[in-house]
Amino acid sequence: MKITYNWLKDFVAITLAPRELAERLTMAGLEVVSIEEQRGDFIFEIEITSNRPDWLSVVGIAREVAALTNKTLKLSEPRPLLKTGRHQLAIEVQGKKDCPLYTAKLIEGVKVGPSPQWLRQRLELIGCRSINSIVDITNYILFEWGEPLHAFDFDTLQAGTIIVRRAQKEEKIVTIDGIERQLTPDVLVIADASSPVAVAGVMGGRKTEVGEATTRILLEAAVFNPIVVRRGRRMLGLESESAYRFERGVDIAIVQEASLRAARLIEQVTGGTISAVKNAGTAKVPTRRIVLEATHLKRALAVEIPAGTIKGILERLDCEVKAISQKKYAVDIPSFRQDVKLEVDLIEEIARIFGYGRIPRTIPRIKPQIDHKDDTAVHRSLKEILIGLGLNEVVTYSLVEKGRANAAGQDTDKEIAIANPLSKDQAVLRTTLLPSLAQCVAYNLRQKQPYIAIFEIAHTYALDVTVKVQERYKLGVALCGGRLLWLGKDRAYDEASLLHIKGILEVLFERLGIEKNAYRFVMKSTYEGEVYVHGALVGTLVALRKEALEKFDIKNKEVVEAEIDVKTLLSLASLKRRFAPFPRMPGVTRDTTVIVKDNIPAGEILGAINRWGTSNSEGLLQGVEISKYYKGEQIPGDAKGLTISCTYCSSERTLTDGEINSLHAQLVDELKKIFNATIR
């Protein structure tokens, strides 16, 4: 939007130089993108955000300038109307939601001609072409007040009647650009007794256009439904300054004032006289009140703003402020501020006018911990982990084809049928995510995707033993295809397998605070496995069999999937986090190779070592892992060899070899005692 420096000075006693004023406006949110000096004036081009329609006028920006510079906004009251004649204007509004307020003024005895120099120059400086005195005045008021107006040649209106209504089927109108346009009931029109004469809020019609022969005009000022205006404009492919403002919402409280200001200008410039006035609807605006607490303001801005300053800023923004208590205010919002709806909006307004540069820079308080009581936060954390591992999230339908779970090798006995399914593909509620994920894999394979790694966190539904519906969150993961590992002469691919699923789940469990020795994977067959955490069954692993792949039309590919019960998993997880500084002293690692029975889980050995370290090492045992696993000729057939790496470290001092050797010898003795281990 373009305005001029001198035009602003009509409403505010500006003492700032143009470029200094531009800087102040920009820092307050009205970005001045350019300044150009022409004809002794400065033209500001301002980027207006969509939530501030009140800035689409000189008065609106002048109001902002007054607030920023602590000046008074000068709005001259137009000379009030005297009693007009008895001329009857007929106005009918058929939909109050489409048009809450419509005002019309009949002005007789006008002499249409060129506009005076001052009027032409102001319009031309902001890029508006001068047409004639009547049209120029309506444009002038549009830019000055933000209220679009339209002037009809009254003598061309059939029966002197105005009807605001929806267009009828097959109706047409020739707009002022000379193009005939087909109308629909989605378009709001201004009509006379016979046909449409304007597209409401968008563009007038050629039939009632004001010309040099016009002597009587009907001046329209109204408020139209923004959604209806936008829909009609888009359908007709039209653009106009009026529609731009109506679509964002005009202030109903200024309609009468802007209309009277335009009528007085028309009297002054053209010699006409206001002979009749007619209104339909009401300009009454309900009061919007917001309670502002000074403590909330201080917490948001990290600065103490005096009560008098707070009250002064809000009043300069045309708000009415009443003190409820020493630090609480009731603030009545002016009608032109449609964007101010919450207390935080008022805080933003105070910050803008107070000056962002006066607010101290502070480091935000970071809480690096998810709220484990908030399901949404926990699920978001799960998604972030999986996305970080290279998986893509998918969203599938909860309704599936009856028996579809069987295609993925899952039980269908607990399916819940829909009473009136829309199609056979949506006949039952799914009991598992695996078939839906398999369908996603099949779709992506048809799109020639070489590697597919997807997941979904969503509800599944099943009947329990009491035939009640159980709704549970499940995590489903599916992998298919291969990733290119080597781009040389002999290309190598890493094909997805159950081991990849296992690796993904291991990282997920680790991020959820589940210790390595607390979970295990048990394969029931080549194609199926179970996942346990702290001894509780939390999920399954599945490699789709050949017959299942054929049902999903997947050829020459392997698909592996996993499904985890989210609620059970999270109940066993440790979501709280403790952060500690990195050790300043170097750590020392000792490796020990032991031979134990093959049926002893490695996780059980790690758990025993960690428990021993907690009780006997005074915190010096900082880490333990199995670095090697082997079976061979030197190992008995019912045994296995494990190399265990233990890291010892102190946060206060450097450990000596004697201390480490003594501790490690005690640990080795404990392994011999508990697991009957042989040391190699």
C-alpha positions in Angstrom: 0.0 0.0 0.0 1.2 3.5 -0.8 0.6 6.7 1.3 2.3 10.1 1.4 4.0 11.9 4.1 2.0 15.1 3.7 -1.3 13.2 3.7 -0.3 11.7 7.1 0.4 15.2 8.4 -3.2 16.1 7.8 -4.0 13.9 10.8 -0.9 14.0 13.0 1.6 16.7 13.8 4.6 14.8 12.7 8.0 16.2 13.7 10.1 13.2 12.5 11.8 13.4 9.2 10.3 11.0 6.5 13.1 8.4 6.7 13.1 8.5 10.5 9.4 8.0 10.5 9.8 5.1 8.1 12.2 3.5 10.5 9.9 3.9 13.5 7.0 2.4 11.5 9.1 -0.6 10.4 10.3 -1.4 13.9 6.6 -1.3 15.0 5.5 -3.9 12.4 4.6 -1.7 9.4 7.4 -2.5 7.1 8.2 0.5 4.9 9.8 -1.2 1.9 10.6 1.9 -0.1 10.5 5.8 0.1 10.4 8.0 -3.0 10.4 11.7 -3.2 8.0 13.3 -5.8 6.4 16.7 -6.3 7.6 18.0 -2.9 6.1 14.9 -1.0 7.4 11.5 0.1 5.7 8.3 -1.0 5.9 5.5 1.5 5.3 1.9 0.2 4.2 -0.2 3.1 3.9 -4.0 3.4 0.6 -4.6 5.2 0.0 -7.9 7.0 -3.2 -9.7 6.3 -4.4 -9.5 9.9 -4.3 -5.6 10.0 -7.0 -4.3 7.6 -7.1 -1.1 9.7 -3.7 -0.2 8.2 -5.2 -0.1 4.7 -6.0 3.6 5.1 -4.2 6.8 5.8 -6.3 7.3 9.0 -5.3 3.8 10.2 -1.6 4.5 9.7 -1.9 8.0 11.1 -3.4 6.4 14.2 -0.3 4.2 14.5 2.0 7.2 14.0 0.1 9.1 16.7 0.6 6.2 19.1 4.3 5.8 18.3 5.1 9.5 18.7 2.7 10.2 21.5 0.7 12.7 19.4 -3.0 13.4 19.1 -4.9 12.0 16.1 -6.7 15.0 14.4 -10.0 13.8 12.9 -12.2 16.8 11.9 -15.9 16.2 12.3 -17.7 16.7 9.0 -20.5 19.2 9.1 -23.7 17.3 10.2 -26.6 16.7 7.9 -29.5 19.0 8.1 -33.0 17.7 7.6 -33.2 16.4 4.1 -36.1 16.5 1.7 -38.9 14.0 1.3 -37.4 12.0 -1.6 -38.0 8.4 -0.9 -35.1 6.0 -1.5 -36.1 2.4 -1.6 -33.5 0.0 -0.1 -34.0 -3.7 0.5 -31.4 -6.0 2.0 -32.4 -9.7 1.6 -29.6 -11.2 3.8 -28.4 -9.5 6.9 -25.4 -11.8 7.1 -24.4 -10.9 3.6 -24.8 -7.2 4.3 -25.1 -6.1 8.0 -25.2 -2.4 7.0 -26.1 -0.5 3.8 -26.2 3.3 3.6 -27.3 5.5 0.7 -27.2 9.2 0.1 -28.9 10.9 -2.8 -27.0 13.9 -4.0 -28.6 16.1 -6.6 -27.4 18.9 -8.8 -23.9 17.6 -9.3 -21.7 18.7 -12.1 -19.3 16.0 -13.1 -15.9 17.1 -14.4 -12.2 17.0 -13.8 -11.1 16.9 -10.2 -9.2 19.8 -8.6 -5.4 19.7 -8.8 -4.9 18.8 -5.1 -7.2 15.8 -5.4 -5.7 14.6 -8.6 -2.1 14.9 -7.3 -2.8 13.0 -4.1 -4.3 10.1 -6.0 -1.6 10.1 -8.7 1.2 10.1 -6.1 -0.1 6.8 -4.7 -0.7 5.3 -8.2 -4.4 5.9 -8.7 -5.5 7.3 -12.1 -7.8 10.3 -12.0 -11.2 9.6 -13.8 -13.7 12.3 -12.8 -14.6 14.3 -9.7 -17.2 11.8 -8.4 -15.1 8.6 -8.9 -11.9 10.4 -7.6 -13.7 11.4 -4.4 -14.9 7.8 -3.7 -11.3 6.6 -4.4 -9.9 9.3 -2.2 -12.1 8.3 0.8 -11.3 4.6 0.2 -7.6 5.3 0.6 -8.1 7.9 3.4 -10.6 6.0 5.6 -10.4 2.4 4.3 -14.1 2.3 3.5 -14.9 1.5 -0.1 -17.7 3.6 -1.6 -19.5 3.4 -4.9 -21.5 6.1 -6.8 -24.4 5.2 -9.0 -26.0 7.4 -11.7 -29.3 7.6 -9.9 -31.3 8.3 -13.0 -30.2 4.9 -14.5 -31.6 2.9 -11.5 -34.9 1.3 -12.4 -37.6 2.7 -10.1 -34.9 4.4 -7.9 -34.6 1.1 -6.0 -31.6 -0.7 -4.4 -31.8 -4.4 -3.6 -28.9 -6.2 -2.0 -29.3 -9.9 -2.9 -27.7 -13.0 -4.3 -27.5 -13.2 -8.1 -30.1 -15.5 -9.8 -29.2 -18.3 -12.1 -28.4 -17.2 -15.7 -28.2 -13.5 -14.7 -25.4 -11.5 -16.3 -23.8 -8.1 -15.7 -21.5 -5.9 -17.8 -19.0 -4.5 -15.4 -17.3 -1.1 -15.8 -14.4 -2.7 -17.6 -16.8 -3.5 -20.4 -16.8 -7.3 -19.9 -20.1 -9.3 -19.7 -19.9 -11.7 -16.8 -22.1 -14.7 -16.0 -23.4 -14.7 -12.4 -24.3 -17.5 -10.0 -26.1 -17.5 -6.6 -22.7 -17.5 -4.9 -22.2 -13.9 -6.0 -23.7 -11.0 -4.0 -25.0 -8.2 -6.2 -26.5 -4.7 -5.9 -29.6 -4.7 -8.1 -32.3 -2.2 -9.1 -35.9 -3.2 -9.7 -35.0 -5.1 -12.9 -31.4 -6.4 -12.9 -27.9 -6.4 -11.2 -26.1 -3.1 -11.4 -22.9 -4.0 -9.4 -21.0 -6.9 -7.9 -21.3 -6.1 -4.2 -18.0 -5.0 -2.7 -16.0 -5.7 -5.9 -16.9 -3.7 -9.0 -19.8 -1.5 -10.4 -21.7 -2.1 -13.6 -21.5 -0.2 -16.9 -25.2 0.5 -16.9 -25.1 2.8 -13.8 -21.7 4.3 -14.3 -21.3 8.0 -13.5 -20.4 10.1 -16.5 -20.4 13.8 -17.6 -24.1 13.8 -18.1 -24.9 12.6 -14.6 -26.7 15.1 -12.4 -27.9 12.9 -9.6 -25.9 10.2 -7.8 -26.6 7.6 -5.2 -23.6 7.3 -2.9 -23.3 3.8 -1.4 -21.3 2.9 1.8 -21.8 -0.5 3.2 -20.3 -3.5 4.9 -20.4 -6.9 3.1 -19.6 -10.4 4.3 -15.8 -10.9 3.6 -16.3 -14.6 2.7 -19.1 -13.8 0.2 -17.0 -11.0 -1.4 -14.0 -13.3 -1.7 -16.0 -16.1 -3.2 -17.7 -13.9 -5.8 -14.5 -12.1 -6.8 -12.6 -15.4 -7.3 -15.5 -16.9 -9.3 -15.6 -13.8 -11.6 -11.9 -13.4 -11.8 -12.0 -9.8 -10.7 -9.5 -7.7 -8.6 -10.2 -4.3 -7.0 -9.1 -2.1 -4.2 -12.6 -2.4 -2.7 -12.6 -6.2 -2.7 -9.1 -6.2 -1.2 -10.5 -4.3 1.8 -13.9 -6.0 2.1 -12.2 -9.4 2.1 -10.1 -8.5 5.1 -13.0 -6.8 6.9 -13.8 -3.1 7.1 -14.7 -1.3 10.3 -18.5 -1.0 10.5 -18.1 1.9 12.9 -16.6 4.2 10.3 -19.1 3.6 7.5 -21.4 6.6 8.3 -18.4 9.0 9.0 -16.6 8.0 5.7 -19.9 8.3 3.8 -20.6 11.8 5.2 -17.0 12.9 4.5 -17.4 11.8 0.9 -20.8 13.5 0.5 -19.5 16.8 1.8 -16.5 16.6 -0.6 -18.9 16.0 -3.5 -21.0 19.0 -2.4 -17.8 21.1 -2.2 -16.2 20.0 -5.5 -19.3 19.5 -7.7 -21.8 21.9 -6.3 -24.3 19.1 -5.5 -26.7 18.9 -2.5 -27.5 16.0 -0.2 -31.3 15.6 -0.7 -32.1 12.2 0.9 -30.5 9.6 3.2 -31.5 6.0 3.7 -29.9 3.3 5.9 -30.6 -0.5 6.3 -29.0 -2.4 9.1 -27.2 -1.1 12.2 -23.7 0.2 12.8 -23.8 -0.9 16.5 -20.7 -3.0 17.4 -20.7 -5.3 20.5 -18.0 -4.4 23.0 -15.0 -6.8 23.3 -13.3 -6.8 26.7 -10.0 -8.4 27.5 -8.5 -8.6 31.0 -4.8 -7.8 31.1 -2.6 -8.7 34.0 0.7 -6.8 34.5 2.4 -10.0 35.9 1.7 -11.8 32.6 3.1 -8.8 30.7 6.3 -8.9 32.7 6.7 -12.6 32.4 6.3 -12.4 28.6 8.5 -9.4 28.0 11.0 -9.8 30.9 10.7 -6.1 31.6 8.8 -4.0 34.2 6.7 -1.4 32.4 5.1 1.2 34.7 1.3 1.1 35.1 0.9 4.6 33.7 2.9 3.6 30.6 0.8 0.5 30.0 -2.4 2.5 30.3 -1.1 5.3 28.1 0.0 3.0 25.3 -3.4 1.2 25.2 -5.3 4.5 25.2 -3.2 5.8 22.4 -4.3 2.7 20.5 -7.9 3.8 21.1 -8.6 1.2 23.8 -10.6 2.1 26.8 -8.8 1.0 30.0 -10.3 0.5 33.5 -8.2 -0.6 36.5 -9.7 -3.7 38.1 -6.9 -3.8 40.7 -3.4 -2.5 41.0 -2.0 -4.9 38.4 -5.1 -5.9 36.5 -6.9 -4.0 33.8 -10.2 -4.4 31.8 -9.5 -3.3 28.3 -12.3 -2.5 25.8 -11.0 -3.2 22.2 -12.0 -0.7 19.4 -14.0 -2.1 16.6 -11.3 -1.6 14.0 -8.9 -4.0 15.8 -10.5 -7.2 14.7 -7.1 -9.0 15.3 -7.0 -8.4 19.0 -8.8 -11.3 20.7 -6.6 -12.5 23.6 -4.5 -11.1 26.4 -1.3 -12.1 24.5 -2.4 -9.8 21.6 -2.5 -6.9 24.0 0.9 -7.8 25.3 2.2 -7.7 21.7 0.6 -4.3 21.1 2.3 -2.9 24.2 5.6 -4.3 23.2 5.3 -2.8 19.7 4.6 0.7 20.9 6.9 0.5 23.9 9.7 -0.5 21.5 11.2 -3.9 20.9 14.7 -2.2 21.3 13.9 -1.4 24.9 13.2 -5.0 25.8 16.3 -6.7 27.2 17.8 -9.7 25.5 17.5 -12.8 27.6 18.2 -16.5 27.1 15.0 -18.4 27.0 14.4 -21.0 29.6 14.7 -24.4 28.0 13.1 -27.4 29.5 14.8 -30.4 27.8 12.3 -32.9 29.1 9.0 -34.1 27.5 6.0 -34.2 29.7 5.5 -37.9 30.2 1.9 -37.3 31.3 1.0 -35.7 28.0 0.3 -38.4 25.3 0.7 -35.9 22.5 4.2 -34.8 23.7 5.2 -38.5 24.1 4.0 -39.5 20.7 5.7 -36.5 19.2 8.9 -37.6 20.8 8.5 -41.1 19.4 8.0 -39.7 15.9 11.0 -37.5 16.2 13.2 -40.5 17.1 11.9 -42.6 14.2 12.2 -39.7 11.7 15.8 -39.2 12.9 16.4 -42.9 12.1 15.4 -42.2 8.5 11.8 -43.4 8.5 8.9 -41.5 7.0 5.6 -41.2 8.8 2.4 -42.3 7.0 -1.3 -41.9 7.9 -3.7 -44.7 6.9 -7.4 -45.3 7.3 -8.8 -46.9 10.5 -11.4 -48.7 8.4 -10.2 -51.7 6.3 -11.5 -54.6 4.3 -12.9 -57.5 6.3 -10.2 -60.2 6.7 -7.4 -57.9 5.6 -5.4 -58.6 8.7 -5.2 -62.2 7.7 -3.4 -61.2 4.5 -0.5 -60.0 6.8 -0.6 -63.1 8.9 -2.6 -61.6 11.7 -5.6 -62.9 13.6 -9.1 -61.6 12.4 -11.2 -63.0 15.2 -11.5 -59.7 17.1 -12.5 -57.5 14.1 -15.3 -55.0 14.7 -17.8 -54.7 11.8 -19.3 -51.4 10.8 -23.1 -51.4 10.7 -23.4 -49.4 7.4 -20.0 -49.5 5.6 -19.6 -47.1 2.7 -17.7 -49.8 0.8 -16.3 -53.3 1.3 -12.8 -51.7 1.6 -14.1 -49.9 4.8 -16.1 -52.7 6.4 -14.3 -53.3 9.7 -12.1 -51.4 12.2 -8.5 -52.5 12.0 -7.1 -54.7 14.7 -3.5 -54.1 13.6 -1.5 -51.6 11.6 0.5 -54.2 9.6 -1.8 -54.7 6.6 -2.2 -50.9 6.2 1.6 -50.5 6.2 2.0 -53.4 3.7 -0.5 -51.6 1.4 1.6 -48.4 1.7 4.7 -50.4 0.8 3.0 -51.9 -2.2 1.9 -48.4 -3.4 5.4 -47.0 -3.1 6.8 -50.0 -4.9 4.5 -49.2 -7.8 5.9 -45.7 -7.8 9.4 -47.2 -8.4 10.7 -46.4 -4.9 13.8 -48.6 -4.3 13.8 -48.3 -0.5 10.8 -47.9 1.7 11.1 -47.2 5.5 7.8 -46.1 7.0 6.1 -45.9 10.4 2.7 -45.0 11.8 1.4 -44.3 15.3 -2.3 -44.8 15.4 -5.3 -46.5 17.1 -6.2 -50.1 16.6 -9.5 -51.6 17.8 -10.4 -55.1 19.1 -13.0 -56.9 21.2 -11.9 -58.2 24.6 -13.3 -61.2 26.4 -16.3 -59.2 27.6 -17.0 -58.2 24.0 -16.1 -54.6 24.8 -14.2 -52.4 22.3 -10.6 -51.9 23.3 -8.9 -48.9 21.6 -5.1 -49.0 21.8 -2.3 -46.9 20.3 0.2 -49.0 18.3 3.4 -48.2 16.6 3.9 -49.9 13.3 7.2 -50.0 11.3 7.7 -51.5 7.8 10.8 -51.8 5.7 11.3 -53.0 2.1 14.0 -52.8 -0.6 17.6 -51.9 -0.4 19.8 -48.9 0.2 22.9 -48.4 -2.0 26.0 -48.8 0.1 28.7 -48.6 -2.7 28.6 -46.7 -5.9 31.7 -48.2 -7.4 32.0 -50.7 -10.2 30.4 -53.5 -8.1 27.4 -51.8 -6.5 26.4 -53.1 -3.1 22.9 -52.9 -1.6 21.8 -53.3 2.0 18.5 -55.2 1.8 16.0 -54.6 4.6 15.6 -57.6 7.0 14.3 -58.3 10.5 17.8 -57.4 11.7 17.2 -53.8 10.5 13.8 -53.7 12.3 15.6 -55.0 15.4 18.2 -52.3 15.2 15.5 -49.6 14.9 13.7 -50.9 17.9 16.9 -51.1 19.9 17.7 -47.5 19.3 14.1 -46.5 20.1 14.3 -48.5 23.4 17.6 -46.8 24.3 16.2 -43.3 23.6 13.3 -44.2 25.9 15.6 -45.0 28.7 15.3 -48.8 28.5 18.6 -50.6 29.4 20.0 -53.0 26.9 19.6 -56.0 29.2 16.0 -55.1 29.8 14.7 -56.1 26.3 15.0 -59.1 24.2 13.8 -60.5 20.8 12.6 -64.0 20.6 12.1 -65.6 17.2 9.3 -68.1 17.1 10.1 -69.0 13.4 11.9 -67.6 10.4 8.9 -65.3 9.8 7.7 -64.3 13.3 9.2 -63.0 16.5 8.2 -61.4 19.7 9.6 -58.4 21.6 9.9 -58.3 25.4 10.7 -55.5 27.7 11.3 -56.3 31.4 9.8 -59.6 30.6 6.5 -58.1 29.3 5.4 -58.8 25.7 5.2 -55.4 24.0 5.1 -56.3 20.3 5.8 -58.6 17.4 8.2 -58.9 14.4 6.9 -60.2 11.1 8.5 -61.0 7.8 5.7 -61.4 5.3 5.4 -64.8 3.7 5.2 -65.4 0.0 1.4 -65.9 0.0 1.0 -62.6 2.0 3.2 -60.7 -0.5 1.1 -62.0 -3.4 -2.1 -60.7 -1.7 -0.6 -57.2 -1.6 0.7 -57.7 -5.2 4.3 -57.4 -4.0 6.7 -59.2 -6.3 10.4 -60.1 -5.9 10.7 -58.1 -2.7 10.9 -58.9 1.0 8.8 -56.9 3.5 9.5 -56.9 7.2 7.3 -55.2 9.8 7.0 -54.7 13.5 4.1 -53.6 15.7 4.6 -52.3 19.3 1.9 -51.5 21.9 2.7 -47.9 22.7 1.0 -47.8 26.1 2.7 -50.9 27.4 6.1 -49.8 26.1 5.8 -46.4 27.7 4.8 -47.9 31.0 8.1 -49.8 31.0 10.2 -46.9 29.7 12.0 -44.3 31.8 11.1 -40.9 30.2 12.8 -38.7 32.7 16.3 -37.6 31.8 19.3 -36.6 33.9 22.1 -34.6 32.4 25.7 -34.7 33.7 28.8 -32.9 32.5 31.4 -34.8 30.5 34.1 -36.3 32.7 37.3 -34.2 32.9 39.5 -37.1 33.7 40.4 -39.9 31.2 38.8 -43.2 31.4 40.5 -46.6 31.2 39.1 -49.7 29.5 39.7 -53.3 30.6 38.7 -56.3 28.4 38.0 -59.7 29.8 37.1 -62.8 27.7 34.9 -65.3 29.4 33.3 -68.6 28.4 29.8 -69.2 29.6 27.0 -71.6 28.8 25.2 -70.9 25.6 21.8 -70.6 27.3 22.9 -67.6 29.4 21.6 -64.4 27.7 24.2 -61.8 27.2 21.8 -59.2 28.5 21.7 -61.1 31.8 25.5 -60.9 32.1 25.5 -57.1 31.4 22.8 -56.6 34.0 24.7 -58.4 36.6 27.9 -56.4 35.9 25.9 -53.1 36.1 24.4 -54.1 39.4 27.8 -55.0 40.8 29.2 -51.7 39.6 26.5 -49.7 41.3 27.0 -51.5 44.6 30.8 -52.1 44.7 32.7 -49.7 42.5 31.8 -46.4 44.1 30.6 -45.1 40.7 33.9 -45.8 39.0 32.5 -48.4 36.6 31.1 -46.0 34.0 30.3 -48.3 31.1 30.2 -52.0 30.0 29.5 -53.7 26.7 30.1 -56.9 24.9 32.7 -56.2 22.1 33.1 -59.7 20.7 31.1 -62.9 20.4 32.4 -66.1 19.0 32.1 -69.9 18.9 34.7 -72.2 17.5 37.0 -75.2 17.9 38.4 -74.0 21.3 35.0 -73.4 22.7 32.8 -76.3 24.0 29.7 -76.9 21.8 27.3 -75.9 24.6 29.2 -72.7 25.4 30.1 -69.3 23.8 32.9 -66.9 24.2 32.3 -63.2 25.1 34.7 -60.4 25.3 33.5 -57.9 27.9 34.8 -54.3 27.8 34.6 -52.3 31.1 35.3 -48.6 31.3 36.5 -47.1 34.6 36.6 -43.4 35.3 36.5 -40.9 38.1 35.2 -37.3 37.8 37.6 -36.1 40.5 41.0 -37.8 39.8 43.0 -40.0 37.5 42.8 -43.6 38.5 45.9 -45.7 39.0 46.5 -49.1 37.5 46.4 -50.6 41.0 42.9 -49.3 41.6 41.6 -50.4 38.3 43.2 -53.9 38.4 41.8 -54.5 41.9 38.3 -53.5 40.9 38.4 -55.5 37.7 39.7 -58.6 39.5 36.7 -58.4 41.9 34.4 -58.1 38.9 35.9 -61.2 37.3 35.5 -63.2 40.5 31.8 -62.1 40.6 31.3 -63.5 37.0 32.9 -66.8 38.0 30.7 -67.0 41.0 27.4 -66.1 39.4 27.7 -67.7 35.9 30.4 -70.3 36.5 32.4 -68.5 33.9 35.8 -69.6 32.6 38.4 -66.9 32.0 40.5 -67.1 28.9 
